[in-house]
């Protein structure tokens, strides 16, 4: 009977950990684009603080993995670095063997300037990869796919005839 009870406990913990791991990320991102000049746009990513979690600030590398990265689906678009305009604090990390890491202390706003060669498309699509965690858990390269309209973007009218 003890083996069966132990098995049930292990099964419950396994099921709970899978359900937790597959749950939605605690951060919900909003994305906006602002035209700076012809072919230059500033992308702005904003999110609220999530109680009990730490959002790692961009422009740092954690165990050879960027804490935040912007990937775009179009190779003709040059991507500038992600920068934070929010409040950032340096804290000691138990996960990274007591080293200091930078985290957002409240709502976060990250920005990146992208440069487009040729005509700007009507939308730009990509993925924001970010890292969050708490004292015992770390979720690196968590992805948020986005599509945002671009002011002055030109839709192509070409058609492929078969």
DSSP file (Angstrom, degrees, kcal/mol; ACC not computed):
  #  RESIDUE AA STRUCTURE BP1 BP2  ACC     N-H-->O    O-->H-N    N-H-->O    O-->H-N    TCO  KAPPA ALPHA  PHI   PSI    X-CA   Y-CA   Z-CA
    1    1 A X     >        0   0    0      0, 0.0     4,-2.5     0, 0.0     5,-0.2   0.000 360.0 360.0 360.0 -37.4    0.0    0.0    0.0
    2    2 A X  H  >  +     0   0    0      1,-0.2     4,-2.5     2,-0.2     5,-0.2   0.881 360.0  51.5 -65.0 -36.7    2.9    2.4    0.8
    3    3 A X  H  > S+     0   0    0      2,-0.2     4,-2.4     1,-0.2    -1,-0.2   0.910 110.7  48.6 -65.1 -40.8    4.3    1.8   -2.7
    4    4 A X  H  > S+     0   0    0      2,-0.2     4,-2.4     1,-0.2    -2,-0.2   0.910 112.2  48.1 -65.7 -42.5    1.0    2.6   -4.3
    5    5 A X  H  X S+     0   0    0     -4,-2.5     4,-2.3     2,-0.2    -2,-0.2   0.912 112.5  49.0 -64.2 -42.8    0.6    5.8   -2.2
    6    6 A X  H  X S+     0   0    0     -4,-2.5     4,-2.5     2,-0.2    -2,-0.2   0.894 110.5  51.4 -62.0 -40.5    4.1    6.9   -3.1
    7    7 A X  H  X S+     0   0    0     -4,-2.4     4,-2.6     2,-0.2    -2,-0.2   0.916 109.8  49.2 -62.4 -44.1    3.4    6.2   -6.8
    8    8 A X  H  X S+     0   0    0     -4,-2.4     4,-2.4     2,-0.2    -2,-0.2   0.897 111.4  49.5 -63.6 -40.4    0.2    8.3   -6.6
    9    9 A X  H  X S+     0   0    0     -4,-2.3     4,-2.5     2,-0.2    -2,-0.2   0.930 112.6  47.1 -63.5 -44.8    2.1   11.1   -5.0
   10   10 A X  H  X S+     0   0    0     -4,-2.5     4,-2.4     1,-0.2    -2,-0.2   0.904 112.4  50.2 -63.4 -41.4    4.8   11.0   -7.6
   11   11 A X  H  X S+     0   0    0     -4,-2.6     4,-2.6     2,-0.2    -1,-0.2   0.906 110.9  49.1 -63.3 -42.1    2.3   10.9  -10.4
   12   12 A X  H  X S+     0   0    0     -4,-2.4     4,-2.6     2,-0.2    -2,-0.2   0.927 112.0  47.8 -62.8 -46.1    0.4   13.9   -8.9
   13   13 A X  H  X S+     0   0    0     -4,-2.5     4,-2.4     2,-0.2    -2,-0.2   0.893 112.4  49.9 -63.9 -39.2    3.6   15.9   -8.6
   14   14 A X  H  X S+     0   0    0     -4,-2.4     4,-2.2     2,-0.2    -2,-0.2   0.939 112.3  46.7 -62.9 -47.4    4.6   15.0  -12.2
   15   15 A X  H  X S+     0   0    0     -4,-2.6     4,-2.4     1,-0.2    -2,-0.2   0.892 112.8  50.5 -62.7 -39.8    1.2   16.0  -13.5
   16   16 A X  H  X S+     0   0    0     -4,-2.6     4,-2.4     2,-0.2    -1,-0.2   0.910 110.1  49.3 -64.6 -42.7    1.3   19.3  -11.5
   17   17 A X  H  X S+     0   0    0     -4,-2.4     4,-2.4     2,-0.2    -2,-0.2   0.879 112.1  48.3 -67.4 -36.3    4.8   20.2  -12.8
   18   18 A X  H  X S+     0   0    0     -4,-2.2     4,-1.9     2,-0.2    -2,-0.2   0.929 112.2  48.6 -67.7 -44.0    3.8   19.5  -16.4
   19   19 A X  H  < S+     0   0    0     -4,-2.4     4,-0.4     1,-0.2    -2,-0.2   0.895 114.3  46.8 -61.9 -39.3    0.6   21.6  -16.1
   20   20 A X  H >< S+     0   0    0     -4,-2.4     3,-0.9     1,-0.2    -1,-0.2   0.910 111.4  50.6 -68.5 -41.5    2.7   24.4  -14.5
   21   21 A X  H 3< S+     0   0    0     -4,-2.4    -1,-0.2     1,-0.2    -2,-0.2   0.815 113.3  45.6 -67.4 -29.8    5.4   24.2  -17.2
   22   22 A X  T 3< S+     0   0    0     -4,-1.9    -1,-0.2    -5,-0.1    -2,-0.2   0.443  90.6 109.5 -94.2   0.5    2.9   24.4  -20.0
   23   23 A X  S <  S-     0   0    0     -3,-0.9     3,-0.1    -4,-0.4    -3,-0.1  -0.198  82.2 -80.2 -70.2 167.1    0.8   27.2  -18.5
   24   24 A X        -     0   0    0      1,-0.1    -1,-0.1     2,-0.1     2,-0.0  -0.349  50.3-101.1 -69.3 149.2    0.9   30.7  -20.0
   25   25 A X        -     0   0    0      2,-0.1    -1,-0.1     1,-0.1    -3,-0.0  -0.376  27.2-124.2 -65.4 148.0    3.8   33.0  -19.2
   26   26 A X  S    S+     0   0    0     -3,-0.1     2,-0.5    24,-0.1    -1,-0.1   0.568  88.9  80.9 -74.3  -6.1    3.0   35.6  -16.6
   27   27 A X        -     0   0    0     23,-0.1     2,-0.5    20,-0.1    -2,-0.1  -0.871  58.8-167.1-107.0 133.0    4.0   38.5  -18.9
   28   28 A X        -     0   0    0     -2,-0.5    20,-0.5    20,-0.2     2,-0.3  -0.975  16.2-151.7-117.3 119.9    1.6   39.9  -21.6
   29   29 A X        -     0   0    0     -2,-0.5     2,-0.4    18,-0.1    18,-0.2  -0.705  10.8-160.9-100.2 142.4    3.3   42.1  -24.1
   30   30 A X  E     -A   46   0A   0     16,-2.3    16,-2.4    -2,-0.3     2,-0.4  -0.951  14.9-158.8-113.3 140.0    1.9   45.0  -26.1
   31   31 A X  E     +A   45   0A   0     -2,-0.4     2,-0.3    14,-0.2    14,-0.2  -0.963  13.5 173.3-125.3 136.6    3.8   46.1  -29.2
   32   32 A X  E     -A   44   0A   0     12,-2.0    12,-2.9    -2,-0.4     2,-0.4  -0.964  16.9-147.5-137.3 154.3    3.7   49.4  -31.1
   33   33 A X  E     -A   43   0A   0     -2,-0.3     2,-0.4   116,-0.2    10,-0.2  -0.976   8.3-168.0-124.8 139.2    5.7   50.9  -33.9
   34   34 A X  E     -A   42   0A   0      8,-2.0     8,-2.9    -2,-0.4     2,-0.4  -0.994  22.9-127.1-127.2 128.4    6.5   54.6  -34.4
   35   35 A X  E     +A   41   0A   0     -2,-0.4     6,-0.2     6,-0.2     3,-0.1  -0.605  28.4 173.3 -75.5 126.1    8.0   56.0  -37.7
   36   36 A X  E     -     0   0A   0      4,-2.7     2,-0.3     1,-0.5     5,-0.2   0.774  66.5 -31.5 -98.7 -37.5   11.2   58.0  -37.1
   37   37 A X  E >  S-A   40   0A   0      3,-1.6     3,-2.2     0, 0.0    -1,-0.5  -0.926  95.0 -44.8-165.8 178.5   12.1   58.6  -40.7
   38   38 A X  T 3  S+     0   0    0      1,-0.3     3,-0.1    -2,-0.3   114,-0.1  -0.435 131.1   0.3 -60.6 120.6   11.8   56.8  -44.1
   39   39 A X  T 3  S+     0   0    0     -2,-0.3    77,-3.3     1,-0.2     2,-0.5   0.506 112.7 103.2  79.1   4.3   12.8   53.2  -43.4
   40   40 A X  E <   +AB  37 115A   0     -3,-2.2    -4,-2.7    75,-0.2    -3,-1.6  -0.980  42.6 170.3-125.1 126.2   13.4   53.7  -39.7
   41   41 A X  E     -AB  35 114A   0     73,-2.3    73,-3.0    -2,-0.5     2,-0.6  -0.975  27.6-138.5-133.7 145.5   10.9   52.7  -37.0
   42   42 A X  E     -AB  34 113A   0     -8,-2.9    -8,-2.0    -2,-0.4     2,-0.5  -0.924  18.9-155.1-102.4 119.9   11.1   52.4  -33.2
   43   43 A X  E     -AB  33 112A   0     69,-3.3    69,-1.9    -2,-0.6     2,-0.5  -0.820   8.5-161.9 -94.1 132.6    9.4   49.3  -31.9
   44   44 A X  E     -AB  32 111A   0    -12,-2.9   -12,-2.0    -2,-0.5     2,-0.5  -0.968   6.0-168.6-120.5 127.3    8.1   49.6  -28.3
   45   45 A X  E     -AB  31 110A   0     65,-3.1    65,-3.0    -2,-0.5     2,-0.4  -0.963  11.3-179.1-115.1 124.1    7.4   46.5  -26.1
   46   46 A X  E     +AB  30 109A   0    -16,-2.4   -16,-2.3    -2,-0.5     2,-0.3  -0.947   6.9 165.2-126.8 147.0    5.5   47.1  -22.8
   47   47 A X  E     - B   0 108A   0     61,-2.0    61,-2.4    -2,-0.4     2,-0.2  -0.984  31.0-115.7-152.5 156.1    4.4   44.8  -20.1
   48   48 A X        -     0   0    0    -20,-0.5   -20,-0.2    -2,-0.3     2,-0.1  -0.493  42.1 -91.1 -87.8 162.1    3.1   45.0  -16.5
   49   49 A X        -     0   0    0     -2,-0.2     2,-0.6   -22,-0.1    58,-0.1  -0.434  35.6-143.1 -67.7 147.7    4.9   43.6  -13.5
   50   50 A X    >   -     0   0    0      3,-0.2     3,-2.2    56,-0.1   -24,-0.1  -0.959  22.6-116.7-119.1 114.0    3.9   40.1  -12.6
   51   51 A X  T 3  S+     0   0    0     -2,-0.6     3,-0.1     1,-0.3   -25,-0.0  -0.168  96.4  13.5 -52.3 132.1    3.8   39.4   -8.9
   52   52 A X  T 3  S+     0   0    0      1,-0.3     2,-0.3    82,-0.0    -1,-0.3   0.371 110.8  95.2  85.3  -4.4    6.3   36.8   -7.7
   53   53 A X    <   -     0   0    0     -3,-2.2     2,-0.5    81,-0.1    -1,-0.3  -0.842  61.7-143.3-120.0 156.1    8.3   36.9  -10.9
   54   54 A X  E     -E  133   0B   0     79,-3.4    79,-1.9    -2,-0.3     2,-0.6  -0.980   8.4-151.0-118.9 128.0   11.4   38.7  -12.0
   55   55 A X  E     -E  132   0B   0     49,-0.5    49,-2.9    -2,-0.5     2,-0.3  -0.880  21.4-131.9 -97.6 120.0   11.8   40.0  -15.6
   56   56 A X  B     -H  103   0C   0     75,-2.3    75,-0.4    -2,-0.6    47,-0.3  -0.553  23.6-117.6 -76.5 132.6   15.4   40.1  -16.6
   57   57 A X        -     0   0    0     45,-2.3     3,-0.2    -2,-0.3    45,-0.2  -0.290  30.5-108.9 -66.8 150.2   16.5   43.4  -18.2
   58   58 A X  S    S+     0   0    0      1,-0.2    26,-0.1     9,-0.1    -1,-0.1  -0.131  92.8  54.4 -70.1 176.3   17.7   43.3  -21.8
   59   59 A X  S    S+     0   0    0      9,-0.4     2,-0.3     1,-0.2    -1,-0.2   0.850  88.0  98.2  65.1  38.5   21.4   43.9  -22.8
   60   60 A X        -     0   0    0     -3,-0.2     7,-2.8     8,-0.1     2,-0.5  -0.982  63.4-137.0-147.4 153.5   22.8   41.2  -20.5
   61   61 A X  E     -J   66   0D   0     -2,-0.3     2,-0.6     5,-0.2     5,-0.2  -0.943  11.7-163.2-115.2 129.4   23.9   37.6  -21.1
   62   62 A X  E >  S-J   65   0D   0      3,-3.2     3,-1.0    -2,-0.5    -2,-0.0  -0.934  76.5 -24.7-116.0 109.2   23.0   34.9  -18.7
   63   63 A X  T 3  S-     0   0    0     -2,-0.6    -1,-0.2     1,-0.2     3,-0.1   0.928 127.4 -48.6  52.2  50.8   25.1   31.7  -19.1
   64   64 A X  T 3  S+     0   0    0      1,-0.2     2,-0.4    -3,-0.1    -1,-0.2   0.582 120.5 106.7  68.7  13.9   25.8   32.5  -22.7
   65   65 A X  E <  S-J   62   0D   0     -3,-1.0    -3,-3.2     0, 0.0    -1,-0.2  -0.987  75.1-117.2-121.9 127.8   22.2   33.2  -23.6
   66   66 A X  E     -J   61   0D   0     -2,-0.4    75,-0.4    -5,-0.2    -5,-0.2  -0.373  15.6-137.9 -60.3 139.0   20.9   36.8  -24.1
   67   67 A X  S    S+     0   0    0     -7,-2.8    64,-0.9     1,-0.2     2,-0.3   0.810  88.9  10.3 -67.9 -29.3   18.3   37.8  -21.5
   68   68 A X  E    S+F  130   0B   0     -8,-0.4    -9,-0.4    62,-0.2     2,-0.3  -0.990  70.5 174.4-150.2 145.0   16.2   39.4  -24.3
   69   69 A X  E     -F  129   0B   0     60,-2.6    60,-3.2    -2,-0.3     2,-0.5  -0.994  22.0-140.8-152.9 145.5   16.5   39.3  -28.1
   70   70 A X  E     -F  128   0B   0     -2,-0.3     2,-0.5    58,-0.2    58,-0.2  -0.949  19.0-174.7-112.1 123.0   14.4   40.6  -31.0
   71   71 A X  E     -F  127   0B   0     56,-2.8    56,-3.3    -2,-0.5     2,-0.3  -0.972   5.8-162.2-119.0 129.6   14.1   38.4  -34.0
   72   72 A X  E     -F  126   0B   0     -2,-0.5    54,-0.3    54,-0.3     5,-0.1  -0.833  22.2-133.9-112.4 151.5   12.4   39.6  -37.2
   73   73 A X  S    S+     0   0    0     52,-2.1     2,-0.5    -2,-0.3    53,-0.1   0.487  86.9  73.9 -80.8  -3.4   11.0   37.4  -40.0
   74   74 A X    >   -     0   0    0     51,-0.3     3,-1.5     1,-0.1    -2,-0.1  -0.950  63.2-157.7-119.0 120.4   12.5   39.6  -42.8
   75   75 A X  T 3  S+     0   0    0     -2,-0.5    -1,-0.1     1,-0.3    -2,-0.0   0.631  90.0  69.0 -71.8 -12.1   16.3   39.6  -43.5
   76   76 A X  T 3  S+     0   0    0     41,-0.1    41,-1.8     2,-0.1     2,-0.6   0.409  83.6  89.3 -84.7   4.1   16.1   43.0  -45.1
   77   77 A X  E <   -C  116   0A   0     -3,-1.5     2,-0.4    39,-0.2    39,-0.2  -0.898  69.2-147.4-106.5 122.7   15.4   44.6  -41.7
   78   78 A X  E     -C  115   0A   0     37,-3.3    37,-2.4    -2,-0.6     2,-0.5  -0.737  15.0-148.1 -86.5 134.5   18.3   45.7  -39.5
   79   79 A X  E     -C  114   0A   0     -2,-0.4    35,-0.2    35,-0.2     2,-0.1  -0.901   4.8-153.7-111.5 125.6   17.6   45.3  -35.8
   80   80 A X        -     0   0    0     33,-1.9   -10,-0.1    -2,-0.5    34,-0.0  -0.379  39.6 -76.1 -84.1 171.2   19.1   47.7  -33.2
   81   81 A X        -     0   0    0     -2,-0.1     2,-0.4     1,-0.1    32,-0.4  -0.291  45.1-111.7 -67.2 152.1   19.7   46.6  -29.5
   82   82 A X        -     0   0    0    -14,-0.2     2,-0.3    30,-0.1    30,-0.2  -0.717  38.7-172.9 -80.8 131.7   16.8   46.3  -27.1
   83   83 A X  E     -D  111   0A   0     28,-2.4    28,-2.5    -2,-0.4     2,-0.4  -0.942  16.5-131.9-126.4 150.9   17.0   49.0  -24.4
   84   84 A X  E     -D  110   0A   0     -2,-0.3    26,-0.2    26,-0.2     4,-0.1  -0.818  17.1-177.1-103.0 140.1   15.0   49.5  -21.3
   85   85 A X        +     0   0    0     24,-2.6    25,-0.1    -2,-0.4    -1,-0.1   0.279  62.2  90.2-112.0   7.2   13.4   52.7  -20.2
   86   86 A X  S    S-     0   0    0     23,-0.5     2,-0.5     1,-0.1    22,-0.1  -0.200  92.3 -74.7 -90.7-174.6   12.0   51.3  -16.9
   87   87 A X        -     0   0    0     20,-0.4    18,-2.6    -2,-0.1    19,-0.4  -0.721  50.4-167.3 -86.2 129.9   13.5   51.1  -13.5
   88   88 A X  E     -I  104   0C   0     -2,-0.5     2,-0.4    16,-0.2    16,-0.2  -0.935   6.1-167.8-122.0 140.4   16.2   48.4  -13.2
   89   89 A X  E     -I  103   0C   0     14,-2.5    14,-2.6    -2,-0.4     2,-0.5  -0.962  19.9-130.7-125.4 145.0   17.8   47.0  -10.1
   90   90 A X  E     +I  102   0C   0     -2,-0.4     2,-0.3    12,-0.2    12,-0.2  -0.841  34.6 177.1 -92.1 127.7   20.8   44.8   -9.7
   91   91 A X  E     -I  101   0C   0     10,-2.9    10,-2.8    -2,-0.5     2,-0.3  -0.928  34.4-105.6-130.3 154.4   20.1   41.8   -7.5
   92   92 A X  E     -I  100   0C   0     -2,-0.3     2,-0.5     8,-0.2     8,-0.2  -0.608  37.1-141.7 -76.6 137.9   22.1   38.8   -6.3
   93   93 A X      > -     0   0    0      6,-2.8     5,-2.8    -2,-0.3     6,-0.4  -0.900  20.1-168.5-111.0 125.0   21.0   35.6   -8.1
   94   94 A X  T > 5S+     0   0    0     -2,-0.5     3,-0.9     3,-0.2    -1,-0.1   0.814  93.8  55.0 -73.0 -31.4   20.8   32.2   -6.5
   95   95 A X  T 3 5S+     0   0    0      1,-0.3    -1,-0.2    39,-0.1     2,-0.1   0.885 108.4  46.9 -69.9 -39.4   20.4   30.6   -9.9
   96   96 A X  T > 5S-     0   0    0      3,-0.2     3,-1.7     1,-0.0    -1,-0.3  -0.219 126.1 -94.4-100.0  42.6   23.6   32.1  -11.3
   97   97 A X  T < 5S-     0   0    0     -3,-0.9    -3,-0.2     1,-0.3    -2,-0.1   0.854  81.2 -50.9  51.5  47.9   25.8   31.2   -8.3
   98   98 A X  T 3 <S+     0   0    0     -5,-2.8    -1,-0.3     1,-0.2    -4,-0.2   0.527  98.2 142.1  75.8   5.7   25.4   34.5   -6.4
   99   99 A X    <   -     0   0    0     -3,-1.7    -6,-2.8    -6,-0.4     2,-0.4  -0.333  56.7-101.6 -74.5 164.7   26.3   36.7   -9.4
  100  100 A X  E     - I   0  92C   0     -8,-0.2     2,-0.3    -3,-0.1    -8,-0.2  -0.718  40.1-178.2 -90.5 134.9   24.5   40.0   -9.9
  101  101 A X  E     - I   0  91C   0    -10,-2.8   -10,-2.9    -2,-0.4     2,-0.5  -0.901  24.9-121.3-126.8 158.4   21.8   40.2  -12.5
  102  102 A X  E     + I   0  90C   0     -2,-0.3   -45,-2.3   -12,-0.2     2,-0.3  -0.879  32.6 178.6-104.6 130.6   19.6   43.2  -13.6
  103  103 A X  E     -HI  56  89C   0    -14,-2.6   -14,-2.5    -2,-0.5     2,-0.3  -0.918  33.8-107.5-127.9 153.9   15.9   42.9  -13.3
  104  104 A X  E     - I   0  88C   0    -49,-2.9   -49,-0.5    -2,-0.3   -16,-0.2  -0.604  23.3-156.1 -74.9 139.4   12.9   45.2  -14.1
  105  105 A X        -     0   0    0    -18,-2.6     2,-0.2    -2,-0.3   -17,-0.1   0.415  69.3 -14.5-101.0   2.1   11.4   46.5  -10.8
  106  106 A X  S    S-     0   0    0    -19,-0.4   -56,-0.1     1,-0.2   -51,-0.1  -0.728 116.0  -2.3-164.8-145.0    7.9   47.3  -12.2
  107  107 A X  S    S-     0   0    0     -2,-0.2   -20,-0.4   -58,-0.1     2,-0.4  -0.375  71.9-138.7 -61.0 143.5    6.2   47.7  -15.5
  108  108 A X  E     -B   47   0A   0    -61,-2.4   -61,-2.0   -22,-0.1     2,-0.4  -0.874  20.9-174.1-114.0 141.3    8.8   47.3  -18.3
  109  109 A X  E     -B   46   0A   0     -2,-0.4   -24,-2.6   -63,-0.2   -23,-0.5  -0.975  10.4-177.1-130.5 118.5    9.2   49.3  -21.6
  110  110 A X  E     -BD  45  84A   0    -65,-3.0   -65,-3.1    -2,-0.4     2,-0.3  -0.902   4.2-166.9-115.4 144.7   11.8   48.1  -24.1
  111  111 A X  E     +BD  44  83A   0    -28,-2.5   -28,-2.4    -2,-0.4     2,-0.3  -0.953  11.0 176.8-133.0 151.2   12.6   49.8  -27.3
  112  112 A X  E     -B   43   0A   0    -69,-1.9   -69,-3.3    -2,-0.3     2,-0.5  -0.977  22.7-136.9-149.3 139.9   14.5   48.9  -30.5
  113  113 A X  E     -B   42   0A   0    -32,-0.4   -33,-1.9    -2,-0.3     2,-0.4  -0.864  21.8-164.3 -98.7 129.3   15.1   50.9  -33.7
  114  114 A X  E     -BC  41  79A   0    -73,-3.0   -73,-2.3    -2,-0.5     2,-0.5  -0.889   6.9-151.2-113.6 145.9   14.8   48.8  -36.9
  115  115 A X  E     -BC  40  78A   0    -37,-2.4   -37,-3.3    -2,-0.4     2,-0.5  -0.970   9.0-156.5-119.1 127.0   16.0   49.9  -40.3
  116  116 A X  E     - C   0  77A   0    -77,-3.3     2,-0.5    -2,-0.5   -39,-0.2  -0.891   8.7-142.2-109.2 127.5   14.2   48.7  -43.4
  117  117 A X  S    S-     0   0    0    -41,-1.8     2,-0.1    -2,-0.5   -78,-0.1  -0.751  72.1  -8.3 -86.0 128.4   15.9   48.5  -46.8
  118  118 A X  S    S-     0   0    0     -2,-0.5     2,-0.2     2,-0.0    -2,-0.1  -0.474 121.7  -3.3  84.6-159.2   13.6   49.5  -49.6
  119  119 A X  S    S-     0   0    0     -2,-0.1     2,-0.2     1,-0.1    -2,-0.1  -0.451  75.9-118.8 -70.2 137.9    9.8   50.0  -49.2
  120  120 A X        -     0   0    0     32,-0.3    34,-3.8    -2,-0.2    -1,-0.1  -0.552  28.1-123.8 -73.5 138.8    8.5   49.4  -45.7
  121  121 A X        -     0   0    0     32,-0.3    34,-0.2    -2,-0.2    29,-0.1  -0.337  23.0-110.2 -75.5 166.4    5.9   46.6  -45.6
  122  122 A X  S    S+     0   0    0     32,-0.3    28,-2.7    31,-0.2     2,-0.3   0.796 101.6  20.2 -68.7 -25.9    2.4   47.3  -44.1
  123  123 A X  E     - G   0 149B   0     26,-0.3     2,-0.4    31,-0.1    26,-0.2  -0.955  67.9-144.9-136.6 155.5    3.3   45.1  -41.0
  124  124 A X  E     - G   0 148B   0     24,-2.4    24,-2.4    -2,-0.3     2,-0.4  -0.992  18.7-163.7-121.5 134.7    6.4   43.8  -39.4
  125  125 A X  E     + G   0 147B   0     -2,-0.4   -52,-2.1    22,-0.2   -51,-0.3  -0.878  25.0 121.0-118.1 147.8    6.4   40.4  -37.8
  126  126 A X  E     -FG  72 146B   0     20,-2.2    20,-2.6    -2,-0.4     2,-0.4  -0.959  48.9 -92.9-175.3-166.7    8.8   38.9  -35.4
  127  127 A X  E     -FG  71 145B   0    -56,-3.3   -56,-2.8    -2,-0.3     2,-0.6  -0.998  17.1-149.9-136.6 130.1    9.4   37.3  -32.0
  128  128 A X  E     -FG  70 144B   0     16,-2.6    16,-1.8    -2,-0.4     2,-0.5  -0.899  16.0-160.9 -95.6 121.6   10.5   38.9  -28.8
  129  129 A X  E     +FG  69 143B   0    -60,-3.2   -60,-2.6    -2,-0.6     2,-0.3  -0.913  20.0 167.2-103.2 128.0   12.6   36.4  -26.7
  130  130 A X  E     -FG  68 142B   0     12,-2.3    12,-3.0    -2,-0.5     2,-0.4  -0.918  27.7-131.3-139.7 163.8   12.8   37.3  -23.0
  131  131 A X  E     +     0   0B   0    -64,-0.9   -75,-2.3   -75,-0.4     2,-0.3  -0.949  27.8 161.8-121.0 135.1   13.8   35.7  -19.8
  132  132 A X  E     +EG  55 139B   0      7,-1.4     7,-3.1    -2,-0.4     2,-0.3  -0.945   8.2 132.7-142.8 165.9   11.9   35.6  -16.5
  133  133 A X  E     -EG  54 138B   0    -79,-1.9   -79,-3.4    -2,-0.3     5,-0.2  -0.964  35.2-122.7-179.5-166.8   12.1   33.6  -13.3
  134  134 A X        -     0   0    0      3,-2.1     3,-0.1    -2,-0.3   -39,-0.1  -0.707  58.6 -60.2-144.7-160.9   12.1   33.7   -9.5
  135  135 A X  S    S+     0   0    0     -2,-0.2   -41,-0.1     1,-0.2     3,-0.0   0.784 133.7  21.6 -64.4 -26.4   14.4   32.4   -6.9
  136  136 A X  S    S+     0   0    0      1,-0.1     2,-0.3   -42,-0.1    -1,-0.2   0.490 117.8  58.2-119.7  -4.5   14.1   28.7   -7.9
  137  137 A X        -     0   0    0     -3,-0.1    -3,-2.1     2,-0.0     2,-0.4  -0.942  52.4-170.7-130.7 149.6   13.0   28.8  -11.6
  138  138 A X  E     -G  133   0B   0     -2,-0.3     2,-0.5    -5,-0.2    -5,-0.2  -0.994   6.5-171.2-140.9 133.1   14.3   30.3  -14.8
  139  139 A X  E >   -G  132   0B   0     -7,-3.1    -7,-1.4    -2,-0.4     3,-0.6  -0.790  18.3-174.2-124.0  85.1   12.5   30.5  -18.2
  140  140 A X  E 3   +     0   0B   0     -2,-0.5    -9,-0.2     1,-0.2   -73,-0.1  -0.425  63.8  14.1 -79.6 156.2   15.1   31.7  -20.8
  141  141 A X  E 3  S+     0   0B   0    -75,-0.4     2,-0.3     1,-0.2    -1,-0.2   0.826  75.9 176.9  51.5  40.3   14.2   32.6  -24.4
  142  142 A X  E <   -G  130   0B   0    -12,-3.0   -12,-2.3    -3,-0.6     2,-0.3  -0.605  24.3-133.3 -71.3 131.6   10.4   32.7  -23.7
  143  143 A X  E     -G  129   0B   0     -2,-0.3     2,-0.4   -14,-0.2   -14,-0.2  -0.692  27.4-177.4-101.4 143.1    8.9   33.7  -27.0
  144  144 A X  E     -G  128   0B   0    -16,-1.8   -16,-2.6    -2,-0.3     2,-0.2  -0.927  18.5-152.7-130.6 106.9    6.2   36.3  -27.8
  145  145 A X  E     +G  127   0B   0     -2,-0.4     2,-0.3   -18,-0.2   -18,-0.2  -0.550  21.9 177.5 -78.1 144.2    5.3   36.4  -31.5
  146  146 A X  E     -G  126   0B   0    -20,-2.6   -20,-2.2    -2,-0.2     2,-0.3  -0.973  27.2-165.1-145.8 158.9    4.0   39.8  -32.8
  147  147 A X  E     -G  125   0B   0     -2,-0.3     2,-0.4   -22,-0.2   -22,-0.2  -0.950  19.2-179.3-142.3 124.1    2.8   41.6  -35.9
  148  148 A X  E     -G  124   0B   0    -24,-2.4   -24,-2.4    -2,-0.3  -116,-0.1  -0.981  27.5-115.3-131.0 137.6    2.6   45.3  -35.8
  149  149 A X  E     -G  123   0B   0     -2,-0.4     2,-0.5   -26,-0.2   -26,-0.3  -0.386  25.1-141.7 -70.5 148.4    1.4   47.8  -38.5
  150  150 A X    >   -     0   0    0    -28,-2.7     3,-2.0   -29,-0.1     2,-0.2  -0.950  16.9-120.9-113.5 126.4    4.0   50.3  -39.9
  151  151 A X  T 3  S+     0   0    0     -2,-0.5   -31,-0.1     1,-0.3   -28,-0.0  -0.441 100.6  13.3 -62.7 130.1    3.0   53.8  -40.7
  152  152 A X  T 3  S+     0   0    0      1,-0.3    -1,-0.3    -2,-0.2   -32,-0.3   0.522  90.4 154.8  80.2   5.3    3.6   54.5  -44.4
  153  153 A X    <   -     0   0    0     -3,-2.0     2,-0.5   -31,-0.2   -32,-0.3  -0.375  36.0-137.8 -67.0 145.6    4.1   50.8  -45.1
  154  154 A X        -     0   0    0    -34,-3.8   -32,-0.3   -31,-0.1     2,-0.3  -0.917   5.0-142.5-112.7 124.8    3.4   49.7  -48.7
  155  155 A X        -     0   0    0     -2,-0.5     2,-0.3   -34,-0.2   -34,-0.0  -0.663  24.9-121.7 -81.3 137.4    1.4   46.6  -49.6
  156  156 A X        -     0   0    0     -2,-0.3    -1,-0.0     1,-0.1   -34,-0.0  -0.592  17.3-163.0 -80.0 141.8    2.8   44.8  -52.7
  157  157 A X        +     0   0    0     -2,-0.3     2,-0.1     2,-0.1    -1,-0.1   0.236  45.5 127.9-107.1  11.7    0.3   44.3  -55.4
  158  158 A X        -     0   0    0      1,-0.0     2,-0.4     2,-0.0    -2,-0.1  -0.439  40.1-162.9 -73.1 143.6    2.2   41.7  -57.3
  159  159 A X        -     0   0    0     -2,-0.1     2,-0.6     2,-0.0    -2,-0.1  -0.948  15.6-132.4-125.3 146.1    0.4   38.5  -58.1
  160  160 A X        -     0   0    0     -2,-0.4     2,-0.4     2,-0.0    -2,-0.0  -0.875  21.1-154.8 -99.6 122.6    1.7   35.2  -59.1
  161  161 A X              0   0    0     -2,-0.6    -2,-0.0     1,-0.1     0, 0.0  -0.812 360.0 360.0 -99.2 137.4    0.0   33.7  -62.2
  162  162 A X              0   0    0     -2,-0.4    -1,-0.1     0, 0.0    -2,-0.0   0.379 360.0 360.0-106.9 360.0    0.0   30.0  -62.7
